[in-house]
């Protein structure tokens, strides 16, 4: 019935696997849990204990393949018709997590997204930016997610029919710079594959420190521009690129590039502080998008 698929990289996934196993065992369903390690250098000893768990497998890549390839590889190894994808740094909030997904399966089900939450307590000061951004922009209620079903879909916690997944899959030809979620959701949108949103959240525990998250955010903009320039998504699909294109058409790119040059370091100091401003974060990313556009247009 259910194949639970977990890609992991340098993270102790054993507690997550045992929790999911306990829930599945209690339901008495046919299931398997497949964990694919993507060339990790740490937590291997802890994760290899998964070998000893019934219905569970721990597979190791000799080299890092990237998120898209690993997810597709896991799906090809799955033996059941329903695929539950989870990121390794998440954890079910409730003990009926698997049950809720099963209860929401119907003959019309294509994809079900359960949502995400973050811990209520503020993390260490050097992880505030990722936590604050996640709580404000990712931890959305079902009502808010339903207003934009595709863009509010994240690939860290979703159930999908195996045949549906075969028709979309993750694109393995894009750079490993994030935004594979965006491309996946855009492909779902183009093919008019229904995304059902329910409240069945996982807690996102893996918080990057501020410096790493800021770097990854800039990398994701590079990834976004790659998708647009290679006609993999429409620039109007994402607000950031939509506004970036408007600025380009108005021939105002030079203003944002100049602003970033003069005030970029000052904005970064705010973003790396204890009280980051998300408006500044959005504007900083827009300026960086315009900078990259300018470089690519030469």
C-alpha positions as CSV (number, residue, x, y, z in Angstrom):
1,X,0.0,0.0,0.0
2,X,2.5,2.7,1.2
3,X,6.1,3.3,0.3
4,X,7.7,6.0,2.6
5,X,10.6,7.6,0.8
6,X,13.2,9.7,2.6
7,X,16.3,11.2,1.0
8,X,18.9,12.2,3.5
9,X,22.3,14.0,3.6
10,X,24.4,14.4,6.7
11,X,21.4,14.1,9.1
12,X,20.4,11.5,11.7
13,X,17.2,10.1,10.2
14,X,16.8,7.1,12.6
15,X,14.4,8.8,15.0
16,X,12.1,9.8,12.1
17,X,12.2,6.2,10.7
18,X,11.3,4.6,14.0
19,X,8.4,7.0,14.5
20,X,7.0,6.3,11.1
21,X,7.5,2.6,11.6
22,X,5.7,2.6,14.9
23,X,2.7,4.4,13.3
24,X,2.6,2.1,10.3
25,X,2.9,-1.0,12.5
26,X,0.0,0.2,14.7
27,X,-2.2,0.5,11.6
28,X,-1.4,-3.0,10.4
29,X,-0.9,-1.8,6.8
30,X,1.5,-3.1,4.1
31,X,4.3,-0.6,4.0
32,X,8.0,0.0,3.5
33,X,10.4,2.7,4.5
34,X,13.2,3.4,2.1
35,X,16.0,5.8,3.1
36,X,18.5,6.9,0.5
37,X,21.7,8.5,1.8
38,X,23.2,10.9,-0.8
39,X,26.9,10.6,-0.2
40,X,27.0,11.7,3.5
41,X,30.1,12.0,5.5
42,X,28.4,12.0,8.9
43,X,25.6,10.2,10.8
44,X,26.2,7.0,8.8
45,X,26.7,4.9,11.9
46,X,23.4,6.1,13.4
47,X,21.5,5.6,10.2
48,X,22.8,2.2,9.4
49,X,20.8,0.9,12.4
50,X,17.9,1.2,10.0
51,X,19.1,-2.0,8.5
52,X,17.9,-3.9,11.6
53,X,14.3,-2.6,11.3
54,X,11.7,-4.7,9.6
55,X,10.2,-3.3,6.4
56,X,13.0,-0.6,6.4
57,X,16.0,-0.1,4.1
58,X,19.0,2.2,4.2
59,X,20.6,2.7,0.8
60,X,23.9,4.5,0.4
61,X,25.2,6.5,-2.6
62,X,28.9,6.6,-3.1
63,X,28.7,10.1,-4.4
64,X,26.2,13.0,-4.1
65,X,23.6,12.8,-6.8
66,X,21.4,15.7,-5.8
67,X,17.9,16.0,-4.5
68,X,16.0,15.4,-7.8
69,X,17.9,12.2,-8.8
70,X,17.7,10.7,-5.3
71,X,13.9,11.3,-5.2
72,X,13.4,9.7,-8.6
73,X,15.7,6.8,-7.6
74,X,13.6,6.2,-4.5
75,X,10.4,6.1,-6.5
76,X,11.9,3.6,-8.9
77,X,12.7,1.3,-6.0
78,X,9.3,1.6,-4.3
79,X,7.0,-1.4,-4.6
80,X,3.7,0.1,-3.5
81,X,1.2,2.4,-5.3
82,X,1.3,5.3,-2.8
83,X,4.5,7.2,-2.3
84,X,5.0,9.3,0.8
85,X,7.9,11.7,0.4
86,X,9.5,13.2,3.5
87,X,12.6,15.2,4.0
88,X,15.0,13.8,6.7
89,X,15.0,16.9,8.8
90,X,11.2,16.8,9.4
91,X,9.2,15.0,12.1
92,X,5.4,14.3,12.3
93,X,3.7,16.6,14.7
94,X,1.0,14.1,15.6
95,X,0.9,10.3,16.2
96,X,-1.9,9.8,13.6
97,X,0.2,11.3,10.8
98,X,0.1,8.2,8.5
99,X,-3.5,7.5,9.3
100,X,-4.6,11.0,8.2
101,X,-2.9,10.5,4.8
102,X,-4.6,7.1,4.3
103,X,-8.0,8.5,5.3
104,X,-7.8,11.2,2.7
105,X,-7.0,8.8,-0.2
106,X,-9.8,8.5,-2.8
107,X,-10.1,7.4,-6.4
108,X,-9.6,11.0,-7.5
109,X,-6.4,11.6,-5.4
110,X,-3.3,12.6,-7.3
111,X,-1.3,14.5,-4.7
112,X,-1.9,15.4,-1.1
113,X,0.3,17.9,0.7
114,X,0.1,18.0,4.5
115,X,1.9,21.2,5.3
116,X,4.8,22.3,7.6
117,X,5.3,24.0,10.9
118,X,8.2,25.3,12.9
119,X,8.9,25.2,16.5
120,X,7.3,28.0,18.5
121,X,10.3,28.8,20.6
122,X,12.9,31.0,19.0
123,X,16.1,29.1,18.0
124,X,19.6,30.3,18.5
125,X,20.3,33.8,17.4
126,X,22.3,32.6,14.4
127,X,19.3,30.7,13.0
128,X,16.6,33.3,13.4
129,X,16.4,34.2,9.7
130,X,15.6,30.7,8.5
131,X,13.1,30.2,11.4
132,X,11.4,33.5,10.8
133,X,11.1,33.1,7.1
134,X,9.7,29.5,7.5
135,X,7.1,30.6,10.0
136,X,5.9,33.5,7.9
137,X,6.2,32.1,4.4
138,X,6.0,28.3,4.6
139,X,4.0,27.4,7.6
140,X,0.6,28.3,6.1
141,X,-2.8,27.2,7.1
142,X,-4.9,25.0,4.7
143,X,-7.0,28.0,3.8
144,X,-4.0,30.1,2.8
145,X,-2.4,27.2,0.9
146,X,-5.7,26.7,-1.1
147,X,-5.5,30.2,-2.4
148,X,-2.5,29.2,-4.4
149,X,-2.5,25.4,-4.5
150,X,0.6,24.9,-6.6
151,X,3.1,27.5,-5.3
152,X,2.2,26.7,-1.6
153,X,3.1,23.1,-2.3
154,X,6.5,22.0,-0.9
155,X,8.1,18.6,-1.6
156,X,9.2,17.9,2.0
157,X,5.9,16.2,3.0
158,X,3.5,14.9,0.4
159,X,1.7,11.8,-0.7
160,X,1.4,11.0,-4.4
161,X,0.0,8.2,-6.5
162,X,2.9,6.3,-8.2
163,X,1.4,6.5,-11.7
164,X,1.0,10.3,-11.2
165,X,4.6,10.6,-10.1
166,X,5.7,8.7,-13.3
167,X,4.0,11.4,-15.4
168,X,5.9,14.3,-13.7
169,X,9.0,13.2,-11.7
170,X,11.7,15.6,-10.7
171,X,13.8,17.1,-13.4
172,X,17.3,15.7,-13.1
173,X,18.9,18.0,-15.6
174,X,18.7,21.2,-13.6
175,X,21.5,22.5,-11.4
176,X,21.3,21.4,-7.7
177,X,20.6,25.0,-6.7
178,X,17.1,24.5,-5.2
179,X,13.8,25.4,-6.9
180,X,13.3,21.8,-7.9
181,X,10.1,22.3,-5.8
182,X,9.1,25.2,-8.0
183,X,9.7,23.3,-11.2
184,X,7.8,20.2,-9.9
185,X,4.8,22.3,-8.9
186,X,4.9,24.1,-12.3
187,X,4.8,20.8,-14.1
188,X,1.9,19.8,-12.0
189,X,0.2,23.0,-12.8
190,X,0.8,22.6,-16.6
191,X,-0.6,19.1,-16.6
192,X,-3.6,20.1,-14.4
193,X,-2.8,17.5,-11.8
194,X,-4.9,18.2,-8.7
195,X,-3.1,19.1,-5.4
196,X,-5.2,18.5,-2.3
197,X,-4.1,20.4,0.8
198,X,-4.9,19.0,4.3
199,X,-3.7,19.7,7.8
200,X,-1.2,16.9,8.4
201,X,1.9,18.8,9.3
202,X,5.5,17.9,10.0
203,X,7.9,20.0,12.1
204,X,10.9,21.3,10.2
205,X,13.8,20.8,12.5
206,X,16.8,21.4,10.1
207,X,17.4,25.2,10.4
208,X,20.4,26.5,8.5
209,X,22.3,29.3,10.2
210,X,21.8,32.8,8.9
211,X,24.9,32.9,6.8
212,X,24.2,29.6,5.1
213,X,20.5,30.4,4.5
214,X,21.4,33.7,3.0
215,X,23.9,32.0,0.7
216,X,21.4,29.3,-0.2
217,X,18.8,32.0,-1.0
218,X,21.1,33.6,-3.5
219,X,21.9,30.2,-5.0
220,X,18.1,29.6,-5.4
221,X,17.8,32.8,-7.4
222,X,20.5,31.5,-9.7
223,X,18.5,28.3,-10.0
224,X,15.3,30.2,-10.7
225,X,17.0,32.2,-13.4
226,X,18.3,29.0,-15.0
227,X,14.7,27.6,-15.1
228,X,13.4,30.8,-16.8
229,X,16.2,31.2,-19.3
230,X,15.8,27.5,-20.3
231,X,12.1,27.9,-20.7
232,X,11.3,25.4,-18.0
233,X,9.0,27.8,-16.2
234,X,7.2,31.1,-17.0
235,X,8.7,34.1,-15.3
236,X,5.2,35.2,-14.2
237,X,4.9,32.0,-12.1
238,X,7.0,33.3,-9.3
239,X,6.5,36.8,-7.8
240,X,10.2,37.5,-7.6
241,X,10.8,36.8,-11.3
242,X,7.6,38.5,-12.3
243,X,8.6,41.7,-10.7
244,X,12.1,41.3,-12.0
245,X,10.9,41.1,-15.5
246,X,8.7,44.2,-15.0
247,X,11.7,46.1,-13.8
248,X,13.7,44.9,-16.8
249,X,11.0,45.9,-19.3
250,X,10.8,49.4,-17.7
251,X,14.6,49.6,-18.1
252,X,15.1,50.2,-14.3
253,X,17.4,47.3,-13.6
254,X,20.4,49.6,-13.2
255,X,18.7,51.3,-10.3
256,X,18.3,48.1,-8.3
257,X,21.8,46.9,-9.2
258,X,23.1,50.3,-8.0
259,X,21.1,50.1,-4.8
260,X,22.5,46.6,-4.1
261,X,26.0,47.8,-4.6
262,X,25.5,50.8,-2.2
263,X,23.3,49.3,0.5
264,X,23.7,45.5,0.0
265,X,26.1,45.0,3.0
266,X,23.9,47.1,5.2
267,X,20.9,45.0,4.4
268,X,22.9,41.8,5.0
269,X,23.8,43.1,8.4
270,X,20.1,43.4,9.2
271,X,19.3,39.9,7.8
272,X,22.1,38.4,9.9
273,X,20.9,40.2,13.0
274,X,18.5,39.0,15.8
275,X,15.6,40.9,14.1
276,X,15.7,40.4,10.4
277,X,13.3,42.3,8.2
278,X,11.5,40.1,5.7
279,X,10.6,43.1,3.5
280,X,14.3,43.9,3.2
281,X,15.0,40.2,2.5
282,X,12.5,40.3,-0.4
283,X,13.9,43.5,-1.8
284,X,17.5,42.2,-1.4
285,X,16.6,39.1,-3.4
286,X,14.8,41.2,-6.1
287,X,18.0,43.3,-6.4
288,X,20.1,40.2,-6.7
289,X,17.8,38.8,-9.3
290,X,18.2,41.9,-11.4
291,X,21.9,41.8,-10.9
292,X,22.0,38.2,-12.3
293,X,19.7,39.1,-15.1
294,X,22.1,41.9,-16.1
295,X,25.1,39.6,-16.0
296,X,23.3,37.0,-18.2
297,X,22.2,39.6,-20.7
298,X,25.8,40.6,-21.6
